[in-house]
């Protein structure tokens, strides 16, 4: 067997390992195929060129696989391909002057246990103090936080 074919088998195996680690993680056909290609390259190296050259081919395949994976997994290698966006949005904070403990509101969605309420023509997130509260139920504000409120149903 030609040395070029042995080298191509090992390089193909390393490529399949890279696909396994970076694109489709888990034990899949790419990882198993990469192992089989490298093993075939090493086997044919031993069979064709004997034990001393087979040892060199085996050592070279180990070094190439380890160094290839090392360079592929380095952070700087994938900076250009990574999604690099920042979240700019913020959760609106509740104005303490608008909402006070004891105020009444109407649920605009089911609180299970979190949902939306409407108070003073403002929609905000609310959490039920206990259990589920159906839509269009009058509720009372029990506690006010920066981004949401705790409510309980008003007893009639």
Beta strands, then each sheet from edge to edge (+ up, - down):
strand 1: 104-107
strand 2: 114-119
strand 3: 122-128
strand 4: 138-144
strand 5: 148-153
sheet 1: 1+ 2- 3+ 5+ 4- 1+
end
